[in-house]
Amino acid sequence: MQPLPEVGDLVRDTATGRVGFYVESVSGRFLIRAVHGGAEWEAEPLDVQPATPLRELRARAAEINARSRRGFGG
């Protein structure tokens, strides 16, 4: 069994291909927040893996850009 991600870790849901930030574990499922905001989703723990460094870099850059467009700064 792989270790539980830490809150804020960028993860990939292999069942959907989506990348997001780990929020918490609820009733045996992982809650993941979309990188660009929006609705959180649940994923099976076995379908979740750490995002690759390149995916993480892209996702964090996208989050900074989205915040900048909303006027929150980086």
VENNORDA-V648721 format. One record per helix or strand of 3 or more residues. SS is the DSSP state (helix for helix, strand for strand). FROM is the first residue (numbers start at 1). TO is the last residue. Records with the same first field share a line. If there is no record, write none. Layout:
SS->FROM-TO ; FROM-TO
This chain:
strand->10-13 ; 18-26 ; 29-34 ; 41-44 ; 48-50
helix->45-47 ; 53-70
